[in-house]
Amino acid sequence: MRVVIVGGSHAGISCALRAREEYPDAEVVMYEKQGSIGFIAQSIPLYLRGDRHFEKLKSYTDVPALERQGIVVRVNTEICRVDTDAKTLEVTPAGGAASTDRYDKLVLATGSYPSIPLAFGSYRDSLYLVKNYEHAMRIKTLMETAKRIVIIGGGAIGVEIARALLYRNVPTTLLQSHATILDRYVDDEVSADIIDSLRSAGLDVHTGAVVTEFEEVSGPGGRRQAIATTSDGRVFSGDGIIYATGFRPNSFLVGDAAELGDKGAIVVDDYMRTSIPDVFAVGDCSTTNLTNVARPVYVPHASDAFRQGEIAAINLTGPRQRINPSQGTYNLNIGSRTMCISGITRKRAIEEGFDAEIASYRNEFLDIDDLLPSDDNDEDPYYKVWLVYERGTHKILGFELRGTATDLSPYADLMSLAIERGLTVEDLEFVDFYFKQGYANPRSFSKYLAAVVRQQDPRA
Ligand SMILES: Cc1cc2nc3c(=O)[nH]c(=O)nc-3n(C[C@H](O)[C@H](O)[C@H](O)COP(=O)(O)OP(=O)(O)OC[C@H]3O[C@@H](n4cnc5c(N)ncnc54)[C@H](O)[C@@H]3O)c2cc1C
């Protein structure tokens, strides 16, 4: 069996490794159009901050490591066309002539690309994207001389990049089209809390700012200035504009030969099969099933990409293992505070037909300075939880957490499982959680939240 994987990032790599394990006799071939594999985009903020750990943290594997496992890896090689009837691919190495390869099973792990502006004006050189290492290097060069940088997009990427720029003392403006930031991840109250802390860290945040026009002008001393104008006439300028308005699935190889879904992502079933026989799609190019959301949606997350890659490999020769749904679990470092989430927001839950409510609970750490991360340690240490639940059943739908610890993600992992399994607030109330010394209330947050939920929505 010849297994061909297109794309050498997280989804493709996890698929190749698992295919190797499941089918020792198969040929496993991976094509990647860039010069290296497995770049972790999460490390871009570290790079911009000048973190000395970046080199070690930017990837977890390389071509020789995969080749030692018997996987054939062709970097700098693009797949330009696929014929799913003949089961062939057109292979084009950088600077070389095209040739044809064949497959028995094809896995598309072609990922995503940054959505780019649909706005008027001439702005090409002033526009900066955030997806790969080359993009990060371009932004770093801009940072070295910039007097101000404008970021468009108040999602996770825009906010993380903004914090990295502020860390390097680059004056930064963040423009967000919606009324709140991080609105896909958190409810309004949490967003307002995050905006407050970003503003007090020096970020110039503007919401309801829909940019419709860009312009490059020559400023004082011939210095190039990028100007962004919003639909309501507000004008913002900087030395460059970073565009962080999300990602789109790179589904062009199969085009409309395959069924496409949300945002044009390749529709897959629970076994990562597309509508084309023997063609699978994984990671950012495919759709994802979210718990408590009726239809498959587009969720470009590395955590899902890894899982989907492996699941496709297991099912190459027939459906053997369904994928667990996603809870969109995410962790975001915003300066000295961390935010993590799992499940859906209250807004989203209501759209999905739930009678949803939020219960919140704040716990303080005892005031020990050393517990705080070093870059901004003048805040009172704390964590605060917002739990989205269904009235009546008390089923947990979503979880949003902010706090001053550097890594709160284990809470999100735990709640991801609770949400996937449909647990209620009461199911978690008396679970044996670790007794955490150093908190004003040492018992688990689930204990306190259950009391809040019962106060808000007494059980019959
Ligand atoms: C700044 C930043 C921070 C992020 N932080 C997080 C986070 O904290 N948590 C999280 O879960 N996710 C995060 N993400 C998202 C995460 O990086 C993506 O979900 C993940 O990279 C998707 O992996 P993938 O393998 O599906 O696709 P991609 O990483 O998009 O890779 C696809 C690969 O396919 C190659 N390719 C495409 N077409 C072809 C072709 N025709 N021929 C050959 N090769 C091809 C591309 O060159 C690319 O290497 C972040 C993203 C960014 C940009």
The ligand as an SDF file (V2000), in Angstrom:
LIG
                    3D

 53 58  0  0  0  0  0  0  0  0999 V2000
    0.6380   32.4820   15.6330 C   0  0  0  0  0  0  0  0  0  0  0  0
   -0.1920   31.2230   15.7390 C   0  0  0  0  0  0  0  0  0  0  0  0
   -0.4740   30.6900   16.9880 C   0  0  0  0  0  0  0  0  0  0  0  0
   -1.2410   29.5230   17.1000 C   0  0  0  0  0  0  0  0  0  0  0  0
   -1.5020   29.0470   18.3510 N   0  0  0  0  0  0  0  0  0  0  0  0
   -2.2210   27.9080   18.4820 C   0  0  0  0  0  0  0  0  0  0  0  0
   -2.4810   27.3560   19.7770 C   0  0  0  0  0  0  0  0  0  0  0  0
   -2.0610   27.9240   20.7910 O   0  0  0  0  0  0  0  0  0  0  0  0
   -3.2040   26.2130   19.8550 N   0  0  0  0  0  0  0  0  0  0  0  0
   -3.6630   25.5640   18.7440 C   0  0  0  0  0  0  0  0  0  0  0  0
   -4.3070   24.5080   18.8760 O   0  0  0  0  0  0  0  0  0  0  0  0
   -3.4380   26.0560   17.5090 N   0  0  0  0  0  0  0  0  0  0  0  0
   -2.7230   27.2070   17.3460 C   0  0  0  0  0  0  0  0  0  0  0  0
   -2.4980   27.7100   16.0920 N   0  0  0  0  0  0  0  0  0  0  0  0
   -3.0480   26.9980   14.9180 C   0  0  0  0  0  0  0  0  0  0  0  0
   -2.1290   25.8710   14.4830 C   0  0  0  0  0  0  0  0  0  0  0  0
   -0.8670   26.3710   14.1520 O   0  0  0  0  0  0  0  0  0  0  0  0
   -2.7370   25.1680   13.2810 C   0  0  0  0  0  0  0  0  0  0  0  0
   -3.9970   24.6870   13.6470 O   0  0  0  0  0  0  0  0  0  0  0  0
   -1.8650   24.0060   12.8370 C   0  0  0  0  0  0  0  0  0  0  0  0
   -0.6390   24.4680   12.3450 O   0  0  0  0  0  0  0  0  0  0  0  0
   -2.5570   23.1950   11.7530 C   0  0  0  0  0  0  0  0  0  0  0  0
   -1.7240   22.1680   11.3490 O   0  0  0  0  0  0  0  0  0  0  0  0
   -1.9390   21.4830    9.9260 P   0  0  0  0  0  0  0  0  0  0  0  0
   -0.9500   20.3890    9.8390 O   0  0  0  0  0  0  0  0  0  0  0  0
   -3.3680   21.1330    9.7290 O   0  0  0  0  0  0  0  0  0  0  0  0
   -1.6720   22.6220    8.8390 O   0  0  0  0  0  0  0  0  0  0  0  0
   -0.5710   23.7390    8.6270 P   0  0  0  0  0  0  0  0  0  0  0  0
    0.2230   23.9780    9.8490 O   0  0  0  0  0  0  0  0  0  0  0  0
   -1.2700   24.8680    7.9770 O   0  0  0  0  0  0  0  0  0  0  0  0
    0.4220   23.0560    7.5810 O   0  0  0  0  0  0  0  0  0  0  0  0
    0.0570   22.6370    6.3060 C   0  0  0  0  0  0  0  0  0  0  0  0
    1.3220   22.2780    5.5680 C   0  0  0  0  0  0  0  0  0  0  0  0
    1.0000   21.8100    4.2700 O   0  0  0  0  0  0  0  0  0  0  0  0
    1.9280   22.3320    3.3240 C   0  0  0  0  0  0  0  0  0  0  0  0
    1.2670   22.3290    2.0260 N   0  0  0  0  0  0  0  0  0  0  0  0
    0.1160   22.9580    1.6890 C   0  0  0  0  0  0  0  0  0  0  0  0
   -0.2130   22.7070    0.4050 N   0  0  0  0  0  0  0  0  0  0  0  0
    0.7560   21.8980   -0.0760 C   0  0  0  0  0  0  0  0  0  0  0  0
    0.9760   21.3060   -1.3460 C   0  0  0  0  0  0  0  0  0  0  0  0
    0.1060   21.4880   -2.3650 N   0  0  0  0  0  0  0  0  0  0  0  0
    2.0780   20.5410   -1.5240 N   0  0  0  0  0  0  0  0  0  0  0  0
    2.9580   20.3490   -0.4840 C   0  0  0  0  0  0  0  0  0  0  0  0
    2.7980   20.8840    0.7350 N   0  0  0  0  0  0  0  0  0  0  0  0
    1.7050   21.6440    0.9510 C   0  0  0  0  0  0  0  0  0  0  0  0
    2.2160   23.7260    3.8670 C   0  0  0  0  0  0  0  0  0  0  0  0
    3.4430   24.2360    3.3820 O   0  0  0  0  0  0  0  0  0  0  0  0
    2.2320   23.4850    5.3750 C   0  0  0  0  0  0  0  0  0  0  0  0
    3.5150   23.1750    5.8740 O   0  0  0  0  0  0  0  0  0  0  0  0
   -1.7440   28.8770   15.9380 C   0  0  0  0  0  0  0  0  0  0  0  0
   -1.4690   29.4130   14.6720 C   0  0  0  0  0  0  0  0  0  0  0  0
   -0.7140   30.5780   14.5590 C   0  0  0  0  0  0  0  0  0  0  0  0
   -0.4250   31.1330   13.1830 C   0  0  0  0  0  0  0  0  0  0  0  0
  1  2  1  0
  2  3  1  0
  2 52  2  0
  3  4  2  0
  4  5  1  0
  4 50  1  0
  5  6  2  0
  6  7  1  0
  6 13  1  0
  7  8  2  0
  7  9  1  0
  9 10  1  0
 10 11  2  0
 10 12  1  0
 12 13  2  0
 13 14  1  0
 14 15  1  0
 14 50  1  0
 15 16  1  0
 16 17  1  0
 16 18  1  0
 18 19  1  0
 18 20  1  0
 20 21  1  0
 20 22  1  0
 22 23  1  0
 23 24  1  0
 24 25  2  0
 24 26  1  0
 24 27  1  0
 27 28  1  0
 28 29  2  0
 28 30  1  0
 28 31  1  0
 31 32  1  0
 32 33  1  0
 33 34  1  0
 33 48  1  0
 34 35  1  0
 35 36  1  0
 35 46  1  0
 36 37  1  0
 36 45  1  0
 37 38  2  0
 38 39  1  0
 39 40  1  0
 39 45  2  0
 40 41  1  0
 40 42  2  0
 42 43  1  0
 43 44  2  0
 44 45  1  0
 46 47  1  0
 46 48  1  0
 48 49  1  0
 50 51  2  0
 51 52  1  0
 52 53  1  0
M  END
$$$$
